[in-house]
């Protein structure tokens, strides 16, 4: 978390406690626009991608964009246009987006819900109430959602978080499992669910564990000691789990830890910071906006780590100087077909951001204005239908 992210958290605290029911109150009606940026057919299974814009905390301005590879058109704020009957759009702080089957799931953190849409149309199907929800993963007939469980407030006595188990047929929470404090991203390996615990509300007493849940019994079977203030998770083809530690913003720096899922042991500590990462084959792409409370500044980097050879390939995958135009990198994705690299810029957190598309060689192809705080990507193999709900 950098300085501006801390500021946004402070704004949330001043707003006091948000209720544990879905909340779509607000005054904002965001415009919908379509922008031709080029690109054309991806040449593979990927037909497009959704981009979830977080929206500044407390503003109820989370929004959903869509890029269509066939037309090369970027559609801004499609949710409002396709769901005119849903009051005040997506809600407060879009925190994660995933596709599973024929449904699109958006985790809306401070509105305390998971929005469920038809992936073919982006039309609203249901909203699953989960307090202070963070991230979502899937296995079989269930979804698993990490939840801070308690109020949106810094509190040294903040309660343990939990993972909610959601039946995908009924779209109801059927069970919960307590884990560590303020759980974040998760990965599924076989019959185990790994959960990165941050303890962010209990600063400076951060959590430093990864919880392991047995999905057969849905109970926590162990905790793995890793590093403090954990956040991101990804798993490679060899069963190695990569977990980012944000450090304490003072003397403990951000690092990436590697857990062997076969024996649940930490095998490596990678001494580079990572605010976000994603895997593309054996390449772990990452960026960092590591904030120092001593200097009040971010140190920004864009790197690639080779997970097979276990070495950093580059400390700047943007090769044409475009990184100088990016104020605050915030989202990252790599197209599994084209290997295009996508990076978003949150700018000042209160105005529309920018999405950059780069070639696999790191040269800018195009850029486009997004919603506020563009953050989370999911690629789709099903082209979004052009018919809107009010037509």
C-alpha positions as CSV (number, residue, x, y, z in Angstrom):
1,X,0.0,0.0,0.0
2,X,1.5,3.4,-1.0
3,X,0.8,6.8,0.4
4,X,-2.2,7.5,-1.7
5,X,-3.7,4.1,-0.9
6,X,-3.2,4.9,2.8
7,X,-5.0,8.2,2.2
8,X,-7.9,6.4,0.6
9,X,-8.1,4.1,3.5
10,X,-8.2,7.1,5.8
11,X,-11.1,8.5,3.9
12,X,-12.9,5.2,4.4
13,X,-12.4,5.4,8.1
14,X,-13.8,8.9,8.3
15,X,-16.9,7.5,6.6
16,X,-17.3,5.2,9.7
17,X,-18.8,1.8,9.4
18,X,-20.4,0.5,6.3
19,X,-23.3,-1.9,6.9
20,X,-22.9,-5.6,6.2
21,X,-25.8,-5.6,3.7
22,X,-25.4,-4.6,0.0
23,X,-25.2,-0.8,-0.4
24,X,-25.7,1.1,-3.6
25,X,-26.5,4.5,-2.3
26,X,-24.8,7.4,-4.1
27,X,-25.2,10.4,-6.3
28,X,-23.1,9.3,-9.3
29,X,-24.4,8.2,-12.7
30,X,-21.3,7.5,-14.8
31,X,-21.4,7.9,-18.6
32,X,-21.1,5.0,-21.0
33,X,-18.8,5.5,-24.0
34,X,-17.2,3.4,-26.7
35,X,-13.7,4.2,-28.0
36,X,-12.0,2.6,-31.0
37,X,-8.4,1.9,-30.0
38,X,-7.5,-0.8,-32.6
39,X,-6.0,-4.2,-32.0
40,X,-8.2,-6.5,-34.1
41,X,-8.7,-10.2,-33.7
42,X,-6.4,-11.8,-31.0
43,X,-5.8,-14.8,-33.2
44,X,-6.7,-17.2,-30.4
45,X,-9.4,-18.1,-28.0
46,X,-9.5,-14.8,-26.2
47,X,-12.3,-12.6,-27.5
48,X,-11.9,-9.7,-25.1
49,X,-11.4,-8.7,-21.5
50,X,-13.3,-7.0,-18.6
51,X,-11.6,-4.3,-16.5
52,X,-13.0,-3.6,-13.1
53,X,-12.4,0.0,-12.0
54,X,-12.3,0.2,-8.2
55,X,-13.6,3.8,-7.8
56,X,-12.4,5.9,-4.9
57,X,-13.4,4.5,-1.5
58,X,-16.7,6.0,-0.3
59,X,-17.7,7.3,-3.7
60,X,-19.8,4.4,-5.0
61,X,-18.1,4.7,-8.4
62,X,-16.9,1.1,-9.1
63,X,-17.5,0.5,-12.8
64,X,-16.9,-2.1,-15.5
65,X,-15.2,-1.7,-18.9
66,X,-14.9,-4.2,-21.7
67,X,-12.5,-4.5,-24.7
68,X,-13.6,-6.3,-27.8
69,X,-10.7,-7.8,-29.8
70,X,-12.8,-8.4,-32.9
71,X,-13.7,-4.7,-33.3
72,X,-10.8,-3.1,-31.5
73,X,-13.4,-1.1,-29.5
74,X,-13.0,-0.3,-25.8
75,X,-16.4,0.2,-24.0
76,X,-16.4,2.3,-20.8
77,X,-18.9,1.6,-18.0
78,X,-20.9,-1.1,-19.6
79,X,-22.6,-2.2,-16.4
80,X,-24.8,0.9,-16.1
81,X,-25.9,0.7,-19.7
82,X,-26.8,-3.0,-19.6
83,X,-28.5,-2.8,-16.2
84,X,-30.5,0.4,-16.1
85,X,-32.8,-1.1,-13.4
86,X,-30.0,-1.6,-10.9
87,X,-29.8,1.5,-8.7
88,X,-26.4,3.4,-8.6
89,X,-24.4,0.8,-10.6
90,X,-21.8,-1.5,-9.1
91,X,-21.2,0.1,-5.7
92,X,-18.2,1.0,-3.5
93,X,-14.7,-0.3,-4.4
94,X,-14.4,-3.1,-7.0
95,X,-11.8,-5.4,-5.6
96,X,-11.7,-8.5,-7.8
97,X,-13.3,-9.9,-11.0
98,X,-13.3,-13.5,-12.2
99,X,-15.2,-15.7,-14.8
100,X,-16.4,-19.2,-13.9
101,X,-18.7,-21.1,-16.3
102,X,-21.2,-18.7,-17.8
103,X,-21.0,-16.2,-15.0
104,X,-18.9,-13.1,-14.3
105,X,-18.2,-12.3,-10.6
106,X,-17.2,-8.9,-9.3
107,X,-16.2,-8.5,-5.6
108,X,-17.4,-5.1,-4.4
109,X,-15.5,-4.7,-1.1
110,X,-17.1,-1.8,0.8
111,X,-20.6,-2.6,-0.6
112,X,-20.2,-6.0,1.1
113,X,-21.3,-8.0,-1.9
114,X,-20.3,-10.2,-4.8
115,X,-22.1,-9.1,-8.0
116,X,-23.0,-12.0,-10.3
117,X,-23.5,-11.3,-14.0
118,X,-24.1,-13.2,-17.2
119,X,-20.7,-13.3,-18.9
120,X,-22.3,-13.1,-22.3
121,X,-24.3,-9.9,-21.6
122,X,-22.9,-8.4,-18.3
123,X,-26.5,-8.4,-17.1
124,X,-27.1,-8.6,-13.3
125,X,-28.2,-12.0,-12.1
126,X,-27.7,-11.8,-8.3
127,X,-25.8,-10.2,-5.5
128,X,-24.3,-12.4,-2.7
129,X,-23.9,-10.5,0.6
130,X,-20.5,-11.0,2.2
131,X,-19.1,-8.4,4.7
132,X,-15.9,-6.6,3.7
133,X,-15.2,-9.1,0.9
134,X,-11.9,-9.1,-0.9
135,X,-11.1,-11.9,-3.5
136,X,-12.8,-14.9,-5.1
137,X,-11.6,-18.3,-6.4
138,X,-13.4,-21.4,-7.6
139,X,-13.3,-25.2,-7.2
140,X,-15.9,-27.6,-8.4
141,X,-19.4,-26.4,-7.5
142,X,-18.2,-23.8,-5.0
143,X,-16.8,-20.3,-4.9
144,X,-14.5,-19.2,-2.0
145,X,-14.5,-15.5,-1.0
146,X,-12.0,-14.0,1.4
147,X,-13.6,-11.6,3.9
148,X,-12.1,-9.3,6.5
149,X,-15.4,-10.1,8.4
150,X,-15.3,-7.0,10.6
151,X,-15.8,-3.3,10.2
152,X,-13.8,-1.1,7.7
153,X,-11.6,0.4,10.4
154,X,-8.1,0.3,11.7
155,X,-8.3,-1.6,15.0
156,X,-5.6,-3.4,17.0
157,X,-8.3,-5.8,18.1
158,X,-9.8,-6.4,14.7
159,X,-11.3,-9.9,14.6
160,X,-10.0,-12.9,12.5
161,X,-11.1,-12.9,8.9
162,X,-12.8,-15.8,7.2
163,X,-13.4,-17.5,3.8
164,X,-17.0,-17.8,2.8
165,X,-18.0,-20.9,0.9
166,X,-20.6,-20.2,-1.8
167,X,-22.8,-22.8,-3.5
168,X,-22.7,-21.8,-7.2
169,X,-26.2,-23.4,-7.9
170,X,-28.0,-21.4,-5.2
171,X,-25.6,-18.5,-5.0
172,X,-25.8,-18.7,-1.2
173,X,-23.1,-18.8,1.4
174,X,-23.3,-22.2,2.9
175,X,-20.3,-22.2,5.3
176,X,-17.5,-20.1,6.6
177,X,-14.0,-20.9,7.8
178,X,-12.0,-18.6,10.1
179,X,-8.4,-18.0,8.9
180,X,-5.9,-15.2,9.8
181,X,-6.4,-11.5,10.1
182,X,-7.6,-9.6,7.1
183,X,-7.2,-12.3,4.5
184,X,-6.5,-11.3,0.9
185,X,-5.8,-13.4,-2.3
186,X,-6.1,-17.2,-2.5
187,X,-5.1,-20.1,-4.7
188,X,-6.5,-23.6,-4.9
189,X,-4.1,-26.6,-5.2
190,X,-5.8,-30.0,-5.3
191,X,-8.1,-30.2,-2.3
192,X,-6.3,-27.3,-0.4
193,X,-7.1,-23.6,-0.4
194,X,-4.2,-21.3,0.5
195,X,-5.1,-17.8,1.9
196,X,-2.7,-14.9,2.3
197,X,-3.3,-13.1,5.6
198,X,-2.4,-9.4,5.9
199,X,-3.4,-8.2,9.3
200,X,-3.6,-4.8,7.7
201,X,-6.2,-3.4,10.2
202,X,-4.0,-4.4,13.1
203,X,-1.0,-2.3,12.1
204,X,1.8,-2.4,13.2
205,X,1.0,-6.0,14.4
206,X,0.6,-7.4,10.9
207,X,-0.2,-11.0,10.3
208,X,2.6,-13.1,8.7
209,X,0.9,-16.4,7.8
210,X,-0.7,-18.2,4.9
211,X,-3.7,-20.3,6.1
212,X,-4.2,-23.7,4.5
213,X,-7.8,-25.0,4.3
214,X,-8.8,-28.6,3.6
215,X,-11.6,-28.2,1.1
216,X,-13.0,-31.7,1.9
217,X,-13.8,-30.7,5.5
218,X,-13.6,-26.9,5.0
219,X,-11.4,-26.4,8.1
220,X,-8.1,-24.7,8.5
221,X,-5.5,-27.4,8.9
222,X,-2.3,-25.3,9.3
223,X,-0.8,-21.9,9.1
224,X,2.5,-21.3,7.2
225,X,4.7,-18.6,8.6
226,X,5.8,-16.4,5.7
227,X,6.3,-12.6,5.8
228,X,4.3,-9.7,7.2
229,X,1.4,-8.0,5.5
230,X,0.7,-10.6,2.8
231,X,-1.4,-9.8,-0.3
232,X,-1.0,-11.3,-3.8
233,X,-0.8,-15.0,-4.6
234,X,-0.1,-17.0,-7.8
235,X,0.8,-20.6,-8.5
236,X,3.1,-21.9,-11.3
237,X,3.0,-25.2,-13.3
238,X,5.4,-26.9,-10.8
239,X,3.2,-26.2,-7.8
240,X,5.1,-23.3,-6.4
241,X,3.0,-20.6,-4.8
242,X,4.2,-17.0,-5.0
243,X,3.1,-14.7,-2.2
244,X,3.8,-11.0,-1.9
245,X,4.7,-9.3,1.4
246,X,4.1,-5.5,1.5
247,X,6.4,-5.0,4.4
248,X,5.8,-2.3,7.0
249,X,6.6,0.8,4.8
250,X,9.5,1.6,7.1
251,X,12.5,-0.9,7.5
252,X,10.9,-4.1,6.4
253,X,10.7,-4.0,2.6
254,X,8.3,-5.7,0.2
255,X,9.4,-9.2,-1.0
256,X,8.0,-12.2,-2.7
257,X,8.0,-15.6,-1.0
258,X,7.8,-19.0,-2.6
259,X,5.9,-21.9,-1.0
260,X,6.2,-25.4,-2.2
261,X,2.6,-26.7,-2.2
262,X,3.8,-30.3,-2.1
263,X,5.2,-29.9,1.4
264,X,3.9,-26.5,2.4
265,X,7.4,-25.1,3.1
266,X,8.8,-21.7,2.2
267,X,11.6,-22.5,-0.2
268,X,12.7,-19.1,-1.5
269,X,12.6,-15.4,-0.6
270,X,12.8,-13.2,-3.7
271,X,14.3,-9.8,-2.9
272,X,12.3,-7.7,-5.2
273,X,9.1,-5.7,-4.3
274,X,5.7,-6.5,-5.9
275,X,2.5,-4.6,-5.5
276,X,0.9,-6.8,-8.2
277,X,2.0,-9.8,-10.3
278,X,0.7,-12.3,-12.8
279,X,2.0,-15.5,-14.4
280,X,2.4,-16.0,-18.1
281,X,4.0,-19.4,-18.7
282,X,7.2,-19.4,-16.7
283,X,7.3,-15.6,-16.5
284,X,6.2,-13.8,-13.4
285,X,5.4,-10.2,-14.4
286,X,5.3,-7.7,-11.6
287,X,5.2,-4.1,-10.8
288,X,5.9,-2.3,-7.6
289,X,4.9,1.0,-6.1
290,X,6.8,0.5,-2.9
291,X,6.1,3.4,-0.5
292,X,8.5,4.6,2.2
293,X,7.2,6.5,5.2
294,X,10.6,7.9,5.6
295,X,10.8,9.6,2.3
296,X,7.0,9.9,1.6
297,X,7.8,8.6,-2.0
298,X,7.0,5.6,-4.1
299,X,9.7,3.5,-5.7
300,X,8.3,2.2,-9.0
301,X,9.6,-0.8,-10.9
302,X,8.3,-3.2,-13.6
303,X,10.0,-6.6,-13.7
304,X,9.9,-10.1,-15.0
305,X,11.1,-13.1,-12.9
306,X,11.8,-16.5,-14.6
307,X,10.2,-19.1,-12.4
308,X,12.0,-22.0,-14.0
309,X,15.5,-20.5,-14.0
310,X,14.8,-18.6,-10.8
311,X,16.2,-15.3,-11.9
312,X,15.1,-11.8,-12.6
313,X,15.0,-11.3,-16.4
314,X,14.5,-7.6,-16.5
315,X,13.7,-4.7,-14.0
316,X,11.7,-2.8,-16.7
317,X,9.5,-4.7,-19.1
318,X,8.4,-1.4,-20.6
319,X,11.1,-0.7,-23.2
320,X,10.0,2.5,-25.0
321,X,10.0,5.0,-22.2
322,X,6.2,5.0,-21.7
323,X,6.7,4.2,-18.0
324,X,7.6,7.9,-17.5
325,X,4.0,8.8,-18.4
326,X,2.5,6.4,-15.8
327,X,1.9,8.1,-12.5
328,X,0.7,5.2,-10.3
329,X,0.7,1.7,-11.9
330,X,-2.3,-0.1,-10.4
331,X,-3.4,-3.1,-12.6
332,X,-1.4,-5.7,-14.5
333,X,-2.3,-8.5,-16.9
334,X,-0.8,-10.5,-19.8
335,X,-3.0,-11.9,-22.6
336,X,-2.4,-15.7,-22.6
337,X,-2.8,-15.7,-26.5
338,X,-1.1,-12.6,-27.8
339,X,1.2,-12.1,-24.8
340,X,0.3,-8.4,-24.9
341,X,1.0,-6.7,-21.6
342,X,-1.6,-4.4,-20.0
343,X,-0.8,-1.9,-17.3
344,X,-3.2,0.6,-15.8
345,X,-2.5,4.0,-14.2
346,X,-4.7,5.2,-11.3
347,X,-3.3,8.7,-11.5
348,X,-4.7,10.7,-8.6
349,X,-7.3,8.2,-7.5
350,X,-10.3,10.5,-8.0
351,X,-10.3,11.0,-11.8
352,X,-10.5,8.6,-14.7
353,X,-7.4,6.4,-15.2
354,X,-5.5,5.2,-18.2
355,X,-5.1,1.7,-19.6
356,X,-1.9,1.0,-21.6
357,X,-1.5,-2.0,-24.0
358,X,2.1,-3.0,-24.8
359,X,3.5,-5.5,-27.3
360,X,5.3,-8.6,-25.8
361,X,8.5,-6.6,-26.4
362,X,7.3,-3.8,-24.1
363,X,6.4,-1.2,-26.7
364,X,3.2,0.8,-26.5
365,X,0.4,-0.2,-28.9
366,X,-2.4,1.9,-27.6
367,X,-3.9,3.6,-24.5
368,X,-7.4,4.6,-23.5
369,X,-9.1,6.4,-20.7
370,X,-10.9,4.1,-18.2
371,X,-13.1,4.6,-15.1
372,X,-11.6,5.7,-11.8
373,X,-8.8,3.5,-10.4
374,X,-8.6,0.8,-13.1
375,X,-7.4,-2.3,-11.3
376,X,-8.6,-5.8,-12.1
377,X,-8.6,-7.8,-15.4
378,X,-10.3,-11.0,-16.5
379,X,-9.9,-12.3,-20.1
380,X,-12.9,-14.0,-21.7
381,X,-13.3,-16.6,-24.4
382,X,-16.9,-15.5,-25.0
383,X,-17.5,-12.3,-26.9
384,X,-19.8,-9.9,-25.1
385,X,-23.1,-9.6,-26.9
386,X,-23.9,-6.2,-28.4
387,X,-27.6,-6.1,-27.4
388,X,-28.2,-4.0,-24.4
389,X,-30.8,-4.7,-21.7
390,X,-32.9,-1.6,-22.6
391,X,-33.1,-2.4,-26.4
